[in-house]
């Protein structure tokens, strides 16, 4: 996909159905509605995925983003929630051992519950959006900057681009993701979910979201981490005795890194808190827990080679928004 290196872009993190908040953010960025579409005279939005699930106005959010993309006012990449919605609806290959690409577990049902509920009276609309999800690229590469939902893995991305130069996959690639260890499975798991790590000694934790986990998202951007506290990323703090445990050599060897000399990279996915700021001079996460009464965050990218802390723009989320 072509991105004009001379154009200004506004990168926006995980929306999760917070449509009114998204409209306030777009307004603060200078976008206005014309012909039913949010537009800017010379800038363009790059959405980092996870438009759906959890929030109160998911259908409206999808129409807003889709209409901007169709009008050339935005691009949108796939997030893990769009992939899960696709996988929930697509039967798995017979040799995968699954019935669907995204297994119909209680956890997945819970993640998709609000989306499915809000589309109950609009089944044709939902089928159209599922078709659109399959067309979303898994990443954007503007040369001097990159966009991916969760993690930039150069080796996997090279393999992906050998088959799909613009990182837009087909339904067959989605179906093959049901096969554990396959290239499609590894691509979706790493790029859309990130680098996960098992906690030591079989430990599992139940977070504020009610889910119990033994694997946690990891900071692929961490520089020389020494302990579990240095690398494990989650909304809920690790117990001190766990955070202080040294990382085993095998775990350290499996970690990724994103070197300082690489282009600017923007991700979502990681449920950050506090004041938006760069993680490193060339790396920013724009997911600030909007649907959990956090912030919906944008970064105003021009021609800078290093991230400018003054170019983060955000609005506080006023929840609950009026439900559909």
N, C-alpha and C positions, 0 to 999 in steps of 0.2 A: 504494500500500500504506500502511495506517495504522500509524504509529508513535506510541505514547503519549508526548507530550512530558514527562510527569511521571514516567515509568518510568526505572529505572536500566538501562543497557545495558553489556554486556561485549563489546567489539569484538575479534575474533581474526583475525590475519593468516594468510597462506598455509600450509596444513597439509601438502599434498603427501604424503599417505599416512602421516604420522607419528602413528599412532593412539595408541600408548602415551603419547607425549609430550602429545598433546591431552588424554587422560584425566588425566594429572598436572596439567596446567594447569587444567582444569575443577575438579578436586578442590581446588586451591589457591585457586580463586575462590569456593568454597563450594557448588558444585554436587554433587549426590549422585544415584546411580542409584536410580530407583523405577520398577518395571514395565518395566525394560529401557531406560529413557530417562534421560538426565542432566537434572536439574531443579534449579531454584532457587526458593525461596519467593516472591521478588518481582522478581528480575532476569531478563534475557533476553539471549541471545547473538546478535550480528550477525557472521556469517562473511563475510569479504571475498573469497571465491572461491578458485580454485586448490586444491581439495580433493584433486584427482587428480594422477597422474604422479609418477615418480621414486622415491617412497618405498616402504617395504617392506610396508605394510598398507593399500593403497588401498581395497580393497573394504570393509574394516572401517570406515575413516574415512567413506566414503560412507554406510554404514548408520547410523553414529553421528549424523552431521549431518542426514541425511534424517529420521531418527526424531525428532530434536529439533524440526525444522521442523514435521513433521506433528503433533507433540504441542503446538505453540504455545510451545515453549521457545526457539525460535531463528528467525531469518531468515537466508537465504543469498543472496548475489548471484552472478552469473556471473563467472568469471575467464576469462582468455584460454585456459587449458588446457581448461576445460569447452567453450568455443566450438570449439577445435580438434578435440576429440573428436566434437562434433556435426557439424562440417564434414567430418570424415573419412568419416562414415557417410552424408551426404546428397548425392545427385547434384546437380550444378550445372545451371542452366538452359542450354539448347542454345546460346543466343547469348553465353555467357560466355567461351567458348574453353577451359573447364576441364571435366574429368570429374567432379570433386567440389568442393564448396565449399572444403574444405581439401585442397589438392593432395597426392597421395600421394608426397611427396618423401622422400628419405633423412632429412632433418632432422626432418620431422614424424613419420615412422615411429619415429625414435629417441626423440622426446619422449613418444610414446604407448606405447612398447614395454612398459614395466612394467605399465601399466594393462591393456593387452590380454592380457599374459601372466597376470596375476592373475585375469582373468575368463574364461580359456580353458575352465574347467570349469563356468562359470556364465553361459552365453550369454543365457538369459532374463533373469537379473538385470541384465546389462549393458544389454539393450534397455530395461528399465524405467528404469534410470538415465539413459539417453540421452533418454527422454521427459521425465524430470524436469528435466534440464539445460535443455530448451527452455522450461520454465515459469519458470526463475529470472529475476528482474528484473535489469536491467543496472545499477541504482543504487537507493539508498534515500535519501529526503529526509525528515528529521524536523523540517524547519523551522529549528530552531536548530543542526542538524548534518546533514551529508551523508556518504554512503558510496558509493564507486565503486572498481572494482578498480585502475585505473591513472591516470585523468586526468579532471578535471571540465572539460568544454568546454561552457560555457553555451549557445552558439549551436546546437551540434549537439543538445544535450539538449532544447532548446525544440522543435526539429524532430521529435525522437523522440517527445516527449510529445504533440505534436499528433496523432500516429497511435496511440500507446499511452500512455495517461495514467499508468499505473502502471509503465511501463518494462518490462513483460513483453511480449516480441515473440512472433510466431507463426513457424511453419516457413517460410512464404513469405518472411518478412523475412530469415530465415537463408539461404535459397536465394539471394535477391537479393544477398547479400553477396559472392557470387562475381564480380559485375560490378564491375570496377575503376571507382572514382569515383562509384558509386551512393551514395545516402544510407545504406543498410544497411552497405555496405563501410566508409564513413567513420566511422559510429557505432561499429561493432565495433573497428575499427582504433584509433581515438582513445581510447575509453572503456576498452577492455580491454588495449590495448598501450601507450598513451601517445603522447607526442610523440617521434618518432625523428629523428635528424639524421645525415646522411652526413659521415664524416670527410673532411678536406681532401685534395686531391691523389690521390684514388683509393685512399687507405690502407685496408687491411683488416687485422684482428688476430684471432688465434686465442686464445680465452680459456682459463681453467682448465677449463671445461666441455667443451673440445674443439671448440667451434663457431667457425667463422671468420665474422667480421662486418665489413661496411663501414658499416652503420647502427647507431647506438647510442641507447639510451634517454636522454632529456634531462630535465633538472630543470625541469618547467613552473613550479615554485615559485621559481626563481631570480629575484633582484631585480637588474635592470640588469647582466646578465652581459656581460663584455668579451672573454673568451677561450673557447676550446673547453674548457679545464679547468674553467671556471665553470659550464658547462651540460651537458656530457656525463656521464651517469651510467652506471656499469657496475661489476661486481665487480672487474675488473682495471684497474689504473691506466693512464692514457694515458702514452705516452712523453713525457718532459718537453718535448721540442721541439714536439710536437703540442699538448700542453696549453697551452703559452704562446702559440700562434698566435691573433691577434685574430679575433673573429667577423666575417665579412663583413656588410655592412649588410643584404643580402637575407636572410641567415639570422636576424639579429636581428629583422627585421620579421615573420618567420613565427612567432615564439615566442608561446606563450600566457603568461598570468600568472594568479595567483589572489590577488586583492587582500586586504589585511589586514582590510577591513571585511566580508568575506563570512563566512557561517557556518562553524563548525568543519567540517573536511573530513578524512576518514580514507581512506587508500588502502593497498593492498598492493603486490605486483608488483616492487619495486625492489631486493630482495636487499641490504638494509643490513647493516652489521656494528657491533660495539661495543655500548655501553650504550644501550638504547632511550630516546629523548628526542624532543620535538617538533622538526619541521623549522622551523616558525614558530609563533607563538602560536595560530594557527588551523588548523594543518596537521600531520598526523602520518602517517607510513608505519609500518605494523605488520608488514611482511615483513622478518624478520631472519634469512633464510637457514636456516630450520629444517632442511630436508632436506640441507643442506651442513654439518651438525654445528654449526649456529648456535643460535638461540633461537626458541622459539615464544612470540609476544608478544600480550598483550591490553592494552587500555586500558579502565579502569573509568569509564564516563561517567555523570555525574549531571546537575546543572543548571548546570555551569560554563560561562562564556562564553569563557574562554581555557583552553588546555590546561595541565594541571598535571603537571609532570615526575614528581611523586611517585605518579601514578596509573597508570603503566605497570607491568604485572605480567608476569613471564616465567619460563619454565623452560628450563634448558639441555637440549639434545637429546642423548640418550644413544643413539648409533647404533653399530653397526647394531641396530635392533629385530629381533626374531625374524621371519623372513619367513613369509608365508602358505604 
